[in-house]
Amino acid sequence: MVRRTQRSLHSSKIEEIQKEVKDFQWKVRRWHAEVPISSTVYIGLDPLNHCLSLMTRILNGEKEGTGYSRPFGANGMQ
């Protein structure tokens, strides 16, 4: 049996996850558009949307076989 850390994601599984992430991100963005900017709900949706964008970039890297690496200084972070 192959250990979990030695397995790779099959491309069909990556595509399945990508679809789910994309659908949920659109839902989060619709919520974002509906709530007032000054509300705590808006503040909570902002990092959730960012995390979903990050997940999309990670999945794209996995699908392309390049992996994901955050460039130094990306988004103002060192």
N, C-alpha and C positions, 0 to 999 in steps of 0.2 A: 504494500500500500504506500502511495506517495504521501509524504508529510504535507500538511497544509501550506507550510512556508515555501515549499518547492513547486507548488502548482502555479499555473498561469491562468489568467482569465481567457476563456474562449471568446472570440470576436462576437458571436451571437449573444453571449451574456452581457458583454460590454454595450452592445446596441440596445438590449432590453433595458439595462440600467439607464443609459442615456435618454431613452424615451421617457422613462418614469421621472427622471430629474427634470427634463425639459417641461413636461406637463405640469409638474409641481411648481417649477419656477414661474411659469405663466400664471398659475393660480396666485402665487405670492405677489407677483407684480400687479395683478388685478386688485388684490386686497390693498396693496400699497397706494394705488390710485384712488381708492375709495375712502380711505381714512384721512382725517386732518393731519397735516404735517406736525402740529404741536402735540399730538397724542403719543402716549407711551407705546401704543400698538404700532405706530409708524416707526418709532425708534427700535422696537423689537424686530420688525420686518426687514429693516435695512441690513443687519448682519446676516439674517437668514438668506436674503437674496444674494449677498456676497458669497456666502458659503456654497450656495448652489452654483454660482458662476465658477468658483474654484473647482468644484466637483466636475463640472463640464470640461474644464481645461485638463484636469487629471485624467478623466476618461478618454479624452482625445489623444493625450500622450500615450496612454496604454494601448489604444487602438492602433496608433501609428507605430508603436514599438519603440518610441523614443523615451518613454517615461515622462515624468513631470519634474522639472526643477525650477524653482523660483529664482529668477535672475536677481543678482545683488542689487538692492535698492528698489525693487519692485514695490509699487504702491507706497513709496516713501519710507520703507522699512529697511533697516540694515541687517 
